Amino acid sequence: MGENRAYDWIEKSLATIEKAGWYRSVKTIDSAPGAVIDLEGESLINFASNDYLGLAGDERLIQAATEAIHEYGTGSTGSRLLSGHRPLHRDLERAIAQLKQTEDALVFSSGYLANLGSITALVGGRDLILADQYNHSSLKKGATLTGGNVINYNHCDVADLEEKLSCNRACYRRCLILTDSVFSMDGDLCPLPDILDLAETYQAMVLIDEAHATGVMGSHGAGCVEHFGCRDRALIQMGTLSKALGSLGGYIAGSSTLIDFLRNRAPSWIYTTGLSPGDTAAALEAINIIRQEPQRRQQLWDNIGFLKQALADYSLLPSESPILCLGLDNPHQALQLSQHLQAHGIFAPAVRPPTVPFSRIRFSVMATHQQQHLQQAVEAIRTQKSITNMKSIN
């Protein structure tokens, strides 16, 4: 038999990725999640986590998950339609709907699956999708899978969105506008009220990804829809249970008609094993804590304010969220600064193309960061000799 060389391109592609400074590898954490972690033998202050409220290691979530596992086992054993679901699933969905002030909610096994399943259920080959160019991968992949006409509009540019709606909307059956609420790689917010105004004018649906806003934004932690005062507007709200809620999974919140439709048409819900009992119970407990402890969210915003003020003289990207980024000229400089920070006890990842248009160091602030943690990060940045070469953003 002849030699099969069909896979040779993979090694060459990896070499190209490494040469460009885009090569990635995982790092092993040997401790519970928190503001300080053990990373490959080092104790580091953690600025690489989406655990904004510090709940992933909270004993109350651990206890809730443990009790659920003892009662219901470790797995849901199949799709909820075929194998049945647990009372916890509906308890969580009701809690999400109450937090978001919607009629109902539907829990998926991940946020990525929530976006893929919902988008492909809502629109198809005869439809138009208008998407912010900086949207999360799950929104982009979901849009592509519909087979519809996907048009990107300039990041947070309402005028560009309106122009594209004006030129294209009349040619299609349905129209769906897709946007993150908090953009995960910059930390800025979408102009939601203006987007919803355009959606009404052009009879378009809106799906907003609240992954990085759930538990963080708004006076009750309900997200950017609450933050912008848009709870009474018609839209589809997606979010995750794996960031500020410290668990795993995703959700869609909206009208009871929408949720009933998705139960019957969203493939990534219908054909996927339901969220595990432990994850479900942990997320439910997290929502309870968010309601009972607003001071936790206030501490997060105090920490964000301190770090933004301390880094005001550096190339900090505009942000209205716990995601703070220092812009850099190239991937190698980002890697160098990340390594410098780690040598000074700070774990903050270098984020590079193709994930983002230009390289940066991304800091995720947590409610459980103490003042000395934040100050140590600031001092480590100030001691980096190449700091003057950092990309000017403002």
N, C-alpha and C positions, 0 to 999 in steps of 0.2 A: 504493500500500500504506500502511496505517496505521502509526503509530509504535508500536513495541513498548516499553511501559513496565514490563515484567515484572521488570526488574532495578533499578528505581529505589530499592527498599527497601534495597539494599546500602549506598548512600551515606549514607542516613539512619541505618542501623545503625552504621556507622563513626563518625558524628558523636556518637552516643550513647555509644559505647565511649570516645571521646576525652574527652568531657565528664566521664565517671565516673572518669577517671584510669587506665583499663585499657588504653589504646592501647599497642601494642608495635611495635618495629621492630628489624631486625637490625643488628648492629655488625660491621664488617669487621676481621678480624685478619690482619695482614700479616707474620706470623712463624710459626715452628714452635711447636707447643704446649709449654708449660712453666710454671714458676713466675713468669717474667717474659715478657710478650708485648708486641708492638707493635699497639696498637689505634687505628686511624684516626689514625695519625701520632704517637701518644703511647706512651711506654714505661711500662707499668703492671705492678704486682705482681698476679698473677692469682689471685683467689679465686672465680672463676666456673666452674671446670672440675671435671668428675667424674673427672679423671685422677689419682686419689688417690695412686698410687704413682709418678707421673711417668714412666710407660713409653711414652706416646704419641709422644714424641720421642726415645726411646732408640735409639741407633745399632744395637743388636742386633736390635730389631724391624724397623727400616728395612732392615737387611741381609737378614733372613729374608724379608721381603716382596719385596724386589728379586729375590732368587734364585728365589723361587717364580714370580714373573711371567716371568722369563727362561725357566723350565722349562715352565710351564703356560699362559702367556698372561695377559691382564688380566681375563678373564671366564670364568665357568663355563658359559656359552652356553645353559643351559636347566635345567629341573628335574633333580634328581639321579636320579629314577626313570626319566625318559625319555632324558636325554642322557648319563647316566653321571656318576659323581663321581670326584674325584681321591683318591689315597691320603692326601693331606693332610687331607681331611675326616674320614676314619675315625681318623687319628692324633690329630686334635684331640678327637674325641669320646671316644676312649680316655683321653686325658690329662685331660679334664674328669671322666670317671667315676672315674679314679684319685684326683684331687684331692677330689672329693665323696664318695669311698668308696661309690659306687653300682655296680650291675651294668652299667649302660650309660648313654649320653647321646645326644642328638640335637641337631645344630646347625641353627639357623634363620638366615635372612638379616638378622633384627633381633630385638631383644628384644620389641618390640611384636607382631611376627608370631608369636613363640613363644607369647605369652599368648593371642592371638586364636585361633590354630590349636588349641592344646591344650585350652583351655576349651570351645570349641565341639565338639571331638571327644569330650570326656569326659561332657558333660551336654547335655540337650535339653529339649524342651517339657514333658516329664512330670517334670522334676526340680527340686530346690530348690538355690539358691545363697545362701549366707550370706557377706557381704562386709564387711570393715572400711570404715567410712564415709570414711576418708582414703586408701583404696587408689589406686594409680596409675591413670591414664586407661586404660591397656591392659587392666588387670584389669576395670575397669568396663565398657569397651566389649565385651570378650569375654563377660562375663556377660550383657549385654543381647542380644547376637547369638544366644545359645543359645535364646531364646524361653522359657526356664524362669522360675520365680518367683524373682526376685532380692530379697532382704531385706538391708538394711544393718544392721549392729549398731554400737553406739556404739564410738568409737575405743578399741581395746585393752581393751575392757570384757568380761571373761570372763563375768561374771554375766549381762550382757545377751545375750551369745552363747548361753549355756546356756538362758536363758528362751525365746529364739526357736527353738532346737533342740527344746526340750521341747514347745512349742506347735505346731510345724509339721512336724517330721521324719517322723512316721508317715504323713503324707498323700502322700508322694512316693516315687517309685521309687529315685532316687539323690539323694545330697546332696554338695555340694562347698563346702568352706570356703576362701575366698580371702583372702589377706593379704600385704602387703609384710612383709619381715623388718626392714629399715631403711626407715623412711618418709622419702621423699626431700625433703619440704618442712619437716620438723621435726627429723629426725635421731634420733628415738626408735625403740625396738625393740618388736616385737610380743611378747606373752607366749606364745611358742611351746610350751613344755612343757604349759601348761594347755590350749591349743587342741588339742594332740594327744591329751590325756587325754579331752577332750570328744568328739573325733572317734571314739575307740575306743568310748566309751559309746553314742554315737548312730549308729554305723556310717556315718560320713561320711568322704569323701576330703578331703585337705588339699593345696592348691597354694600354696606359699610363693614369693614373688618376691624373689630374692636379688640383684637388680640392683646395689644399693648396698652389698652385704655381700661379694660375691665378691672374693677377693683381699685383703680388709680385716679381716673378723671371723674369730675362731677362731685357735687356736694355729698352724695351718698356712695360714691365709687361705682356708679352704674356705667360710666364710660363717657365718651365724647358726645353722644346723643344727649345725655343729661347736661354735660358741660355747656353745650351750645343752646340749651333750652328747646330741643327739637323732639321731645318725647311724644308730642301730639301729631307729628308729621308721619306721612306714610313712607315706610322704608323697611328694609330687611337688615337685621342686625346679626352679625356673626361675631363670635368671640372664642377664646380658649379658656380652658380650666388649668392650663399648665404653666401659667406665668404668675400673676399676682395671687391666683387661687391655689397655687402650690400643689396641684395634682396633675391629671392628664385628661385629655379629651377636648372636644370643641362643642359649640352649640350654635343654633340659629334661634333667634327670638323674633316674634312678629305676631301677626294676626292668627287667630285659630284656623282660619281657612288656609293660610299659607302653610302652617305646620301640618295640617291634615294632608295637604297636597304633597308635601315633602315626604311624609311617612309612606306615601304610595308611589312616589316617583324618583326619589333621590337614591341612586344606585349604591353610593358609598355608605348609606344607612341600611338599606334593605338587605344588602348582600355581605354585610360585615358583622362580625361578632360584637355584641354589645359591650359597652364599657365595663370593666371589671368591678365587682362590688367594692373592693378596697378603694379604688380611684374615685368611684362615685360617692362613697361616704366621706372621703377626705375633702372633695370639692364642696359638698353640702355643708360640712363643718366650717370650711373657709368662708362661705357666704354668711353663715351665722356670725362669725367673728368680725367680718367687715361691718355688719350692721351694729354689732355691740361695741366695737372699739374704733370709733372714728379717729381717736388720738393716734392710732398706728399710721393712718394715712397722713395725718398732719405732720408726724415726725418725718415721714418720707419727704414731704414738700419742704420742710425745714432743711433737711439734708441737701436737697436739690438746690435750694437757694444759696446755701453756704458755698457749695462747690462751684456754682455758676459765678458767684461774686469773686471767689478766689482765683478763678481762671479767666477772668474778664479780659486780661491783657494778652491772652493767647488766642490762637485761631480756633475758637469754639464756634461750632455751627449753631445757627439759631435753633432753639429747642424750647418747647413748652411741656416737656415730659421728663420722666426719669432717665431718658437716654441722652447722654451728653457726649459729643464727639469732637476730637481735635483733628483737624484736617492736615494732611501731609502731602508732600510733592510726589512720592512714588512708593511702591510696595516695599522696597528695601529699607527706606527710612522708617516706614511704619513698623516693620519687623525689628529694626534696631531700637526704636523707642519702647516697644513692647518688652524686649529683652532687658532693656535698662530698668524699666519699671519692675519687672520680676526680680531682678537683682536687688532691688530696694524694697522687696516685700509686697509688691502690688501685682495682682493678676488682672490685667486689662488687655483684651485681645486686639491684635491688628486685623482690621477688616479691609480686604483688598479686592480689586477687580478680579473676576467679573461680577462679584456680589454687589459692588457699588461702583459708581463712575470713577471715583478717585479714592485713594487710600486714606484711612484714618485710624485713630485709636478710639475705641468705643467704651465708654464708661456707663454701666448700668447701676444706678443708685438704688440703695435699699433702705427701708425704714430702720433696719437693725444695724446699719453702719453707725458706729460711734464717732464722736467728734475727732478723736485721735486717728481713726481710720481715714477720715477725709483729709485731715491735715497731713498725714503721711503721704497720701497720694499727691497732694499739691507740692510738697517739698521734693518728692521724687521727680516731678516734671520740671521744677525749677532748676534742678541740678543737671539736667540733660544738656550737654554742651551744644548740640545741634538744634536747640529749641528755636533759634532765630531763623532757621530754614523752614519752619513749619508753614504750611500753605495759608495764605491770607484769605479768609472767607468774607469777613464783614467789609 
